Amino acid sequence: MHTSLSGFDMPSEEQVHLAAESFRLLSDPTRIKILWALLQGESSVACLAELADAAPTAVSQHLAKLRLAGLVKGRREGTFVYYTAADEHVRRLLTQGLYHADRIDRGDDHELAREE
C-alpha cells in the first residue's frame, strides 16, 4: 500500500540503527544537560560537571559515549580536553526534543496531535 505512494521512501537499516542509537544516548538527563551546555560553547569536563550537577568521572564517561556517537567533538590543549557539540544537526535535534517536552509539559499535547 505505502509503496504505491509517490515519493514514499523508507530509511535504510543502517540509518534506522544509527538514529536509534543517537536517541538512546539522548535518553539520559545528564547527557541532555551536557549537550545543552556544549551548544552554548566549548567547555571542559570540570565545568560541565558543575553545570550538569554530576561527578566529573561520570561526565567523562558520558562524553566518551557522545563522542563515539558523533554528537560531540573534543579538542586537546595541554592536559585539558575542551568539548563542543559536533554540529548544527545536534542543536536542531536537541532543540526539537526540548521544544516537544515543553509543549507536553504545558499541556499542549492536544495541539501536537493536530499538527501530526
N, CA, C and O atoms as CSV, one atom per row, in Angstrom:
chain,resi,resn,atom,element,x,y,z
A,1,MET,N,N,0.823,-1.196,0.000
A,1,MET,CA,C,0.000,0.000,0.000
A,1,MET,C,C,0.867,1.259,0.000
A,1,MET,O,O,0.718,2.113,-0.874
A,2,HIS,N,N,1.787,1.382,0.992
A,2,HIS,CA,C,2.623,2.574,1.049
A,2,HIS,C,C,3.555,2.676,-0.153
A,2,HIS,O,O,3.845,3.773,-0.629
A,3,THR,N,N,4.018,1.542,-0.637
A,3,THR,CA,C,4.963,1.575,-1.752
A,3,THR,C,C,4.343,2.152,-3.012
A,3,THR,O,O,5.063,2.538,-3.933
A,4,SER,N,N,3.031,2.216,-3.067
A,4,SER,CA,C,2.377,2.809,-4.239
A,4,SER,C,C,2.285,4.333,-4.131
A,4,SER,O,O,1.914,4.998,-5.097
A,5,LEU,N,N,2.621,4.890,-2.963
A,5,LEU,CA,C,2.584,6.341,-2.784
A,5,LEU,C,C,3.773,6.986,-3.476
A,5,LEU,O,O,4.908,6.531,-3.336
A,6,SER,N,N,3.508,8.027,-4.209
A,6,SER,CA,C,4.573,8.739,-4.907
A,6,SER,C,C,5.550,9.353,-3.908
A,6,SER,O,O,5.142,10.059,-2.986
A,7,GLY,N,N,6.836,9.083,-4.095
A,7,GLY,CA,C,7.864,9.665,-3.240
A,7,GLY,C,C,8.058,8.962,-1.908
A,7,GLY,O,O,8.865,9.406,-1.092
A,8,PHE,N,N,7.331,7.866,-1.668
A,8,PHE,CA,C,7.494,7.137,-0.403
A,8,PHE,C,C,8.853,6.450,-0.382
A,8,PHE,O,O,9.232,5.758,-1.328
A,9,ASP,N,N,9.583,6.655,0.721
A,9,ASP,CA,C,10.923,6.086,0.816
A,9,ASP,C,C,11.217,5.763,2.274
A,9,ASP,O,O,11.148,6.645,3.129
A,10,MET,N,N,11.539,4.522,2.561
A,10,MET,CA,C,11.915,4.113,3.917
A,10,MET,C,C,13.416,4.330,4.095
A,10,MET,O,O,14.189,4.155,3.154
A,11,PRO,N,N,13.828,4.715,5.321
A,11,PRO,CA,C,15.276,4.822,5.576
A,11,PRO,C,C,15.909,3.432,5.550
A,11,PRO,O,O,15.233,2.423,5.754
A,12,SER,N,N,17.212,3.399,5.298
A,12,SER,CA,C,17.928,2.123,5.284
A,12,SER,C,C,18.034,1.579,6.704
A,12,SER,O,O,17.844,2.314,7.673
A,13,GLU,N,N,18.336,0.297,6.824
A,13,GLU,CA,C,18.512,-0.324,8.135
A,13,GLU,C,C,19.633,0.364,8.912
A,13,GLU,O,O,19.530,0.556,10.124
A,14,GLU,N,N,20.695,0.728,8.212
A,14,GLU,CA,C,21.823,1.409,8.860
A,14,GLU,C,C,21.393,2.773,9.401
A,14,GLU,O,O,21.758,3.139,10.518
A,15,GLN,N,N,20.616,3.527,8.612
A,15,GLN,CA,C,20.124,4.828,9.074
A,15,GLN,C,C,19.240,4.677,10.305
A,15,GLN,O,O,19.360,5.440,11.264
A,16,VAL,N,N,18.356,3.694,10.272
A,16,VAL,CA,C,17.458,3.456,11.405
A,16,VAL,C,C,18.264,3.080,12.642
A,16,VAL,O,O,17.987,3.575,13.735
A,17,HIS,N,N,19.251,2.216,12.481
A,17,HIS,CA,C,20.085,1.791,13.601
A,17,HIS,C,C,20.845,2.986,14.203
A,17,HIS,O,O,20.869,3.157,15.421
A,18,LEU,N,N,21.455,3.797,13.353
A,18,LEU,CA,C,22.230,4.942,13.847
A,18,LEU,C,C,21.336,5.980,14.520
A,18,LEU,O,O,21.714,6.557,15.539
A,19,ALA,N,N,20.162,6.218,13.961
A,19,ALA,CA,C,19.226,7.164,14.578
A,19,ALA,C,C,18.774,6.648,15.939
A,19,ALA,O,O,18.724,7.407,16.907
A,20,ALA,N,N,18.444,5.353,16.016
A,20,ALA,CA,C,18.010,4.770,17.289
A,20,ALA,C,C,19.115,4.869,18.333
A,20,ALA,O,O,18.844,5.134,19.504
A,21,GLU,N,N,20.357,4.656,17.913
A,21,GLU,CA,C,21.489,4.773,18.840
A,21,GLU,C,C,21.641,6.209,19.343
A,21,GLU,O,O,21.899,6.427,20.527
A,22,SER,N,N,21.482,7.181,18.456
A,22,SER,CA,C,21.557,8.584,18.873
A,22,SER,C,C,20.451,8.906,19.873
A,22,SER,O,O,20.702,9.549,20.892
A,23,PHE,N,N,19.226,8.461,19.584
A,23,PHE,CA,C,18.116,8.709,20.508
A,23,PHE,C,C,18.355,8.002,21.841
A,23,PHE,O,O,18.026,8.548,22.894
A,24,ARG,N,N,18.919,6.802,21.811
A,24,ARG,CA,C,19.207,6.081,23.044
A,24,ARG,C,C,20.193,6.875,23.898
A,24,ARG,O,O,20.022,6.992,25.112
A,25,LEU,N,N,21.215,7.413,23.261
A,25,LEU,CA,C,22.207,8.200,24.001
A,25,LEU,C,C,21.608,9.488,24.555
A,25,LEU,O,O,22.049,9.983,25.592
A,26,LEU,N,N,20.616,10.025,23.874
A,26,LEU,CA,C,19.978,11.254,24.331
A,26,LEU,C,C,18.891,10.999,25.374
A,26,LEU,O,O,18.249,11.940,25.840
A,27,SER,N,N,18.682,9.745,25.741
A,27,SER,CA,C,17.622,9.426,26.697
A,27,SER,C,C,18.057,9.622,28.151
A,27,SER,O,O,17.285,9.347,29.070
A,28,ASP,N,N,19.263,10.085,28.359
A,28,ASP,CA,C,19.786,10.301,29.705
A,28,ASP,C,C,19.761,11.794,30.043
A,28,ASP,O,O,20.324,12.593,29.296
A,29,PRO,N,N,19.123,12.188,31.148
A,29,PRO,CA,C,19.037,13.609,31.506
A,29,PRO,C,C,20.393,14.310,31.635
A,29,PRO,O,O,20.533,15.468,31.242
A,30,THR,N,N,21.393,13.606,32.187
A,30,THR,CA,C,22.714,14.230,32.316
A,30,THR,C,C,23.305,14.513,30.942
A,30,THR,O,O,23.915,15.564,30.740
A,31,ARG,N,N,23.139,13.609,30.008
A,31,ARG,CA,C,23.668,13.831,28.655
A,31,ARG,C,C,22.964,14.999,27.980
A,31,ARG,O,O,23.592,15.759,27.243
A,32,ILE,N,N,21.679,15.147,28.222
A,32,ILE,CA,C,20.957,16.291,27.653
A,32,ILE,C,C,21.519,17.593,28.225
A,32,ILE,O,O,21.739,18.554,27.489
A,33,LYS,N,N,21.751,17.622,29.532
A,33,LYS,CA,C,22.336,18.822,30.153
A,33,LYS,C,C,23.723,19.110,29.575
A,33,LYS,O,O,24.050,20.258,29.276
A,34,ILE,N,N,24.526,18.075,29.422
A,34,ILE,CA,C,25.878,18.242,28.883
A,34,ILE,C,C,25.804,18.800,27.463
A,34,ILE,O,O,26.498,19.760,27.130
A,35,LEU,N,N,24.971,18.202,26.641
A,35,LEU,CA,C,24.857,18.677,25.257
A,35,LEU,C,C,24.330,20.097,25.196
A,35,LEU,O,O,24.809,20.904,24.400
A,36,TRP,N,N,23.349,20.409,26.028
A,36,TRP,CA,C,22.802,21.770,26.020
A,36,TRP,C,C,23.890,22.778,26.389
A,36,TRP,O,O,24.000,23.836,25.770
A,37,ALA,N,N,24.687,22.444,27.398
A,37,ALA,CA,C,25.787,23.328,27.792
A,37,ALA,C,C,26.777,23.487,26.643
A,37,ALA,O,O,27.268,24.588,26.391
A,38,LEU,N,N,27.072,22.390,25.946
A,38,LEU,CA,C,28.034,22.458,24.837
A,38,LEU,C,C,27.492,23.229,23.648
A,38,LEU,O,O,28.264,23.768,22.855
A,39,LEU,N,N,26.182,23.288,23.517
A,39,LEU,CA,C,25.597,24.098,22.443
A,39,LEU,C,C,25.771,25.590,22.712
A,39,LEU,O,O,25.644,26.414,21.807
A,40,GLN,N,N,26.064,25.926,23.978
A,40,GLN,CA,C,26.304,27.328,24.326
A,40,GLN,C,C,27.760,27.719,24.082
A,40,GLN,O,O,28.092,28.902,24.005
A,41,GLY,N,N,28.625,26.708,23.960
A,41,GLY,CA,C,30.032,26.976,23.704
A,41,GLY,C,C,30.925,25.877,24.244
A,41,GLY,O,O,30.471,24.971,24.943
A,42,GLU,N,N,32.183,25.971,23.913
A,42,GLU,CA,C,33.186,24.988,24.318
A,42,GLU,C,C,33.306,24.937,25.837
A,42,GLU,O,O,33.175,25.954,26.518
A,43,SER,N,N,33.559,23.730,26.358
A,43,SER,CA,C,33.652,23.589,27.806
A,43,SER,C,C,34.541,22.408,28.187
A,43,SER,O,O,34.772,21.496,27.393
A,44,SER,N,N,35.028,22.452,29.415
A,44,SER,CA,C,35.849,21.370,29.966
A,44,SER,C,C,34.971,20.420,30.776
A,44,SER,O,O,33.818,20.729,31.076
A,45,VAL,N,N,35.523,19.274,31.121
A,45,VAL,CA,C,34.806,18.293,31.931
A,45,VAL,C,C,34.408,18.894,33.278
A,45,VAL,O,O,33.275,18.719,33.726
A,46,ALA,N,N,35.336,19.603,33.923
A,46,ALA,CA,C,35.049,20.180,35.245
A,46,ALA,C,C,33.883,21.159,35.187
A,46,ALA,O,O,33.003,21.136,36.047
A,47,CYS,N,N,33.878,22.003,34.190
A,47,CYS,CA,C,32.795,22.977,34.044
A,47,CYS,C,C,31.473,22.277,33.738
A,47,CYS,O,O,30.434,22.634,34.292
A,48,LEU,N,N,31.517,21.280,32.858
A,48,LEU,CA,C,30.306,20.532,32.512
A,48,LEU,C,C,29.758,19.779,33.724
A,48,LEU,O,O,28.545,19.682,33.908
A,49,ALA,N,N,30.663,19.250,34.549
A,49,ALA,CA,C,30.241,18.537,35.750
A,49,ALA,C,C,29.469,19.472,36.681
A,49,ALA,O,O,28.448,19.094,37.255
A,50,GLU,N,N,29.969,20.681,36.817
A,50,GLU,CA,C,29.288,21.655,37.665
A,50,GLU,C,C,27.928,22.031,37.084
A,50,GLU,O,O,26.935,22.089,37.808
A,51,LEU,N,N,27.885,22.284,35.786
A,51,LEU,CA,C,26.629,22.669,35.134
A,51,LEU,C,C,25.587,21.555,35.163
A,51,LEU,O,O,24.395,21.820,35.322
A,52,ALA,N,N,26.033,20.317,35.012
A,52,ALA,CA,C,25.113,19.173,34.974
A,52,ALA,C,C,24.853,18.592,36.359
A,52,ALA,O,O,24.069,17.655,36.504
A,53,ASP,N,N,25.512,19.148,37.382
A,53,ASP,CA,C,25.390,18.657,38.751
A,53,ASP,C,C,25.706,17.160,38.806
A,53,ASP,O,O,24.934,16.356,39.328
A,54,ALA,N,N,26.868,16.820,38.249
A,54,ALA,CA,C,27.300,15.421,38.187
A,54,ALA,C,C,28.788,15.341,38.502
A,54,ALA,O,O,29.502,16.341,38.423
A,55,ALA,N,N,29.241,14.169,38.852
A,55,ALA,CA,C,30.657,13.952,39.142
A,55,ALA,C,C,31.467,14.041,37.847
A,55,ALA,O,O,31.005,13.583,36.802
A,56,PRO,N,N,32.661,14.619,37.901
A,56,PRO,CA,C,33.497,14.718,36.704
A,56,PRO,C,C,33.747,13.365,36.024
A,56,PRO,O,O,33.787,13.288,34.796
A,57,THR,N,N,33.914,12.306,36.813
A,57,THR,CA,C,34.143,10.988,36.209
A,57,THR,C,C,32.917,10.535,35.409
A,57,THR,O,O,33.054,9.950,34.335
A,58,ALA,N,N,31.735,10.806,35.930
A,58,ALA,CA,C,30.506,10.439,35.215
A,58,ALA,C,C,30.383,11.251,33.930
A,58,ALA,O,O,30.007,10.720,32.885
A,59,VAL,N,N,30.705,12.543,34.015
A,59,VAL,CA,C,30.642,13.402,32.830
A,59,VAL,C,C,31.635,12.917,31.774
A,59,VAL,O,O,31.316,12.902,30.585
A,60,SER,N,N,32.823,12.524,32.196
A,60,SER,CA,C,33.813,11.994,31.249
A,60,SER,C,C,33.283,10.753,30.539
A,60,SER,O,O,33.469,10.601,29.332
A,61,GLN,N,N,32.633,9.882,31.270
A,61,GLN,CA,C,32.065,8.679,30.661
A,61,GLN,C,C,30.955,9.025,29.678
A,61,GLN,O,O,30.876,8.440,28.597
A,62,HIS,N,N,30.102,9.969,30.045
A,62,HIS,CA,C,29.039,10.409,29.136
A,62,HIS,C,C,29.641,11.018,27.869
A,62,HIS,O,O,29.192,10.728,26.760
A,63,LEU,N,N,30.648,11.851,28.040
A,63,LEU,CA,C,31.286,12.498,26.891
A,63,LEU,C,C,31.927,11.479,25.959
A,63,LEU,O,O,31.878,11.636,24.739
A,64,ALA,N,N,32.523,10.446,26.520
A,64,ALA,CA,C,33.142,9.408,25.691
A,64,ALA,C,C,32.090,8.745,24.806
A,64,ALA,O,O,32.331,8.517,23.621
A,65,LYS,N,N,30.946,8.441,25.363
A,65,LYS,CA,C,29.864,7.823,24.582
A,65,LYS,C,C,29.316,8.788,23.539
A,65,LYS,O,O,29.076,8.401,22.396
A,66,LEU,N,N,29.121,10.031,23.929
A,66,LEU,CA,C,28.607,11.035,22.988
A,66,LEU,C,C,29.591,11.281,21.845
A,66,LEU,O,O,29.191,11.517,20.705
A,67,ARG,N,N,30.886,11.222,22.170
A,67,ARG,CA,C,31.910,11.414,21.137
A,67,ARG,C,C,31.922,10.248,20.157
A,67,ARG,O,O,32.022,10.449,18.947
A,68,LEU,N,N,31.820,9.039,20.678
A,68,LEU,CA,C,31.785,7.858,19.808
A,68,LEU,C,C,30.570,7.882,18.873
A,68,LEU,O,O,30.634,7.379,17.751
A,69,ALA,N,N,29.480,8.464,19.339
A,69,ALA,CA,C,28.264,8.559,18.523
A,69,ALA,C,C,28.302,9.747,17.569
A,69,ALA,O,O,27.382,9.933,16.773
A,70,GLY,N,N,29.363,10.554,17.645
A,70,GLY,CA,C,29.479,11.705,16.751
A,70,GLY,C,C,28.653,12.906,17.166
A,70,GLY,O,O,28.392,13.790,16.350
A,71,LEU,N,N,28.232,12.951,18.435
A,71,LEU,CA,C,27.407,14.066,18.908
A,71,LEU,C,C,28.234,15.197,19.513
A,71,LEU,O,O,27.774,16.337,19.574
A,72,VAL,N,N,29.446,14.891,19.959
A,72,VAL,CA,C,30.358,15.922,20.480
A,72,VAL,C,C,31.743,15.719,19.889
A,72,VAL,O,O,32.084,14.638,19.408
A,73,LYS,N,N,32.535,16.790,19.937
A,73,LYS,CA,C,33.933,16.745,19.495
A,73,LYS,C,C,34.801,17.251,20.643
A,73,LYS,O,O,34.375,18.074,21.454
A,74,GLY,N,N,36.021,16.739,20.689
A,74,GLY,CA,C,36.964,17.174,21.709
A,74,GLY,C,C,38.193,17.807,21.080
A,74,GLY,O,O,38.614,17.430,19.986
A,75,ARG,N,N,38.766,18.782,21.795
A,75,ARG,CA,C,39.991,19.455,21.354
A,75,ARG,C,C,40.950,19.468,22.531
A,75,ARG,O,O,40.629,19.992,23.598
A,76,ARG,N,N,42.127,18.890,22.333
A,76,ARG,CA,C,43.117,18.816,23.402
A,76,ARG,C,C,43.968,20.090,23.411
A,76,ARG,O,O,44.431,20.577,22.380
A,77,GLU,N,N,44.147,20.601,24.633
A,77,GLU,CA,C,45.037,21.753,24.838
A,77,GLU,C,C,45.848,21.446,26.091
A,77,GLU,O,O,45.365,21.603,27.212
A,78,GLY,N,N,47.079,21.010,25.887
A,78,GLY,CA,C,47.914,20.588,27.009
A,78,GLY,C,C,47.328,19.332,27.627
A,78,GLY,O,O,47.125,18.327,26.947
A,79,THR,N,N,47.059,19.399,28.925
A,79,THR,CA,C,46.471,18.237,29.608
A,79,THR,C,C,44.946,18.289,29.649
A,79,THR,O,O,44.312,17.362,30.152
A,80,PHE,N,N,44.359,19.349,29.132
A,80,PHE,CA,C,42.907,19.510,29.157
A,80,PHE,C,C,42.293,19.163,27.810
A,80,PHE,O,O,42.926,19.314,26.765
A,81,VAL,N,N,41.048,18.696,27.851
A,81,VAL,CA,C,40.265,18.477,26.640
A,81,VAL,C,C,39.047,19.381,26.737
A,81,VAL,O,O,38.348,19.390,27.750
A,82,TYR,N,N,38.801,20.134,25.690
A,82,TYR,CA,C,37.640,21.008,25.627
A,82,TYR,C,C,36.673,20.434,24.601
A,82,TYR,O,O,37.069,20.046,23.501
A,83,TYR,N,N,35.403,20.386,24.979
A,83,TYR,CA,C,34.389,19.753,24.158
A,83,TYR,C,C,33.431,20.773,23.563
A,83,TYR,O,O,33.193,21.838,24.134
A,84,THR,N,N,32.888,20.423,22.402
A,84,THR,CA,C,31.831,21.200,21.760
A,84,THR,C,C,30.819,20.220,21.172
A,84,THR,O,O,31.121,19.044,20.971
A,85,ALA,N,N,29.623,20.719,20.902
A,85,ALA,CA,C,28.642,19.910,20.175
A,85,ALA,C,C,29.194,19.706,18.770
A,85,ALA,O,O,29.870,20.581,18.229
A,86,ALA,N,N,28.907,18.562,18.187
A,86,ALA,CA,C,29.521,18.194,16.906
A,86,ALA,C,C,29.151,19.121,15.768
A,86,ALA,O,O,30.017,19.498,14.979
A,87,ASP,N,N,27.878,19.500,15.663
A,87,ASP,CA,C,27.459,20.323,14.532
A,87,ASP,C,C,26.055,20.879,14.752
A,87,ASP,O,O,25.447,20.680,15.804
A,88,GLU,N,N,25.565,21.565,13.757
A,88,GLU,CA,C,24.245,22.192,13.832
A,88,GLU,C,C,23.126,21.153,13.917
A,88,GLU,O,O,22.060,21.445,14.459
A,89,HIS,N,N,23.347,19.960,13.395
A,89,HIS,CA,C,22.326,18.911,13.482
A,89,HIS,C,C,22.030,18.559,14.935
A,89,HIS,O,O,20.879,18.320,15.297
A,90,VAL,N,N,23.065,18.527,15.760
A,90,VAL,CA,C,22.883,18.223,17.184
A,90,VAL,C,C,22.026,19.307,17.825
A,90,VAL,O,O,21.144,19.010,18.631
A,91,ARG,N,N,22.283,20.556,17.470
A,91,ARG,CA,C,21.488,21.673,18.003
A,91,ARG,C,C,20.014,21.504,17.641
A,91,ARG,O,O,19.140,21.646,18.496
A,92,ARG,N,N,19.745,21.207,16.391
A,92,ARG,CA,C,18.355,21.058,15.950
A,92,ARG,C,C,17.680,19.877,16.634
A,92,ARG,O,O,16.527,19.975,17.055
A,93,LEU,N,N,18.391,18.770,16.744
A,93,LEU,CA,C,17.844,17.575,17.370
A,93,LEU,C,C,17.472,17.841,18.826
A,93,LEU,O,O,16.367,17.513,19.260
A,94,LEU,N,N,18.384,18.427,19.567
A,94,LEU,CA,C,18.143,18.690,20.983
A,94,LEU,C,C,17.087,19.776,21.173
A,94,LEU,O,O,16.228,19.660,22.047
A,95,THR,N,N,17.146,20.811,20.373
A,95,THR,CA,C,16.167,21.890,20.472
A,95,THR,C,C,14.758,21.374,20.207
A,95,THR,O,O,13.821,21.724,20.925
A,96,GLN,N,N,14.607,20.548,19.185
A,96,GLN,CA,C,13.297,19.994,18.882
A,96,GLN,C,C,12.804,19.086,20.007
A,96,GLN,O,O,11.624,19.120,20.355
A,97,GLY,N,N,13.688,18.280,20.574
A,97,GLY,CA,C,13.298,17.415,21.687
A,97,GLY,C,C,12.847,18.215,22.893
A,97,GLY,O,O,11.847,17.877,23.526
A,98,LEU,N,N,13.577,19.273,23.215
A,98,LEU,CA,C,13.206,20.110,24.360
A,98,LEU,C,C,11.935,20.911,24.071
A,98,LEU,O,O,11.123,21.120,24.972
A,99,TYR,N,N,11.755,21.355,22.845
A,99,TYR,CA,C,10.538,22.072,22.457
A,99,TYR,C,C,9.331,21.139,22.618
A,99,TYR,O,O,8.296,21.536,23.154
A,100,HIS,N,N,9.477,19.905,22.152
A,100,HIS,CA,C,8.404,18.925,22.267
A,100,HIS,C,C,8.074,18.671,23.743
A,100,HIS,O,O,6.903,18.628,24.120
A,101,ALA,N,N,9.105,18.505,24.573
A,101,ALA,CA,C,8.901,18.276,26.003
A,101,ALA,C,C,8.197,19.466,26.650
A,101,ALA,O,O,7.332,19.281,27.505
A,102,ASP,N,N,8.558,20.681,26.252
A,102,ASP,CA,C,7.943,21.887,26.802
A,102,ASP,C,C,6.462,21.943,26.434
A,102,ASP,O,O,5.632,22.316,27.263
A,103,ARG,N,N,6.132,21.580,25.212
A,103,ARG,CA,C,4.732,21.593,24.774
A,103,ARG,C,C,3.912,20.591,25.578
A,103,ARG,O,O,2.783,20.887,25.971
A,104,ILE,N,N,4.468,19.416,25.822
A,104,ILE,CA,C,3.762,18.402,26.611
A,104,ILE,C,C,3.611,18.877,28.051
A,104,ILE,O,O,2.553,18.710,28.658
A,105,ASP,N,N,4.674,19.471,28.598
A,105,ASP,CA,C,4.674,19.949,29.972
A,105,ASP,C,C,3.615,21.032,30.177
A,105,ASP,O,O,3.004,21.112,31.243
A,106,ARG,N,N,3.401,21.858,29.164
A,106,ARG,CA,C,2.412,22.940,29.264
A,106,ARG,C,C,0.997,22.467,28.935
A,106,ARG,O,O,0.049,23.249,29.000
A,107,GLY,N,N,0.856,21.190,28.582
A,107,GLY,CA,C,-0.469,20.678,28.262
A,107,GLY,C,C,-0.891,20.924,26.828
A,107,GLY,O,O,-2.078,20.867,26.507
A,108,ASP,N,N,0.078,21.199,25.960
A,108,ASP,CA,C,-0.225,21.442,24.554
A,108,ASP,C,C,-0.210,20.159,23.739
A,108,ASP,O,O,-0.161,20.214,22.510
A,109,ASP,N,N,-0.252,18.998,24.400
A,109,ASP,CA,C,-0.153,17.747,23.658
A,109,ASP,C,C,-1.332,17.538,22.718
A,109,ASP,O,O,-1.189,16.841,21.714
A,110,HIS,N,N,-2.492,18.118,23.010
A,110,HIS,CA,C,-3.610,18.004,22.070
A,110,HIS,C,C,-3.317,18.774,20.786
A,110,HIS,O,O,-3.779,18.385,19.713
A,111,GLU,N,N,-2.554,19.862,20.888
A,111,GLU,CA,C,-2.147,20.606,19.684
A,111,GLU,C,C,-1.117,19.816,18.900
A,111,GLU,O,O,-1.114,19.859,17.670
A,112,LEU,N,N,-0.236,19.092,19.592
A,112,LEU,CA,C,0.752,18.271,18.905
A,112,LEU,C,C,0.055,17.207,18.060
A,112,LEU,O,O,0.479,16.948,16.934
A,113,ALA,N,N,-0.992,16.592,18.575
A,113,ALA,CA,C,-1.707,15.565,17.829
A,113,ALA,C,C,-2.321,16.158,16.565
A,113,ALA,O,O,-2.335,15.501,15.524
A,114,ARG,N,N,-2.825,17.381,16.637
A,114,ARG,CA,C,-3.416,18.028,15.461
A,114,ARG,C,C,-2.351,18.331,14.408
A,114,ARG,O,O,-2.625,18.252,13.211
A,115,GLU,N,N,-1.132,18.680,14.849
A,115,GLU,CA,C,-0.071,19.016,13.908
A,115,GLU,C,C,0.421,17.804,13.156
A,115,GLU,O,O,0.919,17.935,12.038
A,116,GLU,N,N,0.295,16.625,13.739
A,116,GLU,CA,C,0.818,15.417,13.107
A,116,GLU,C,C,-0.105,14.918,12.091
A,116,GLU,O,O,0.170,13.902,11.452
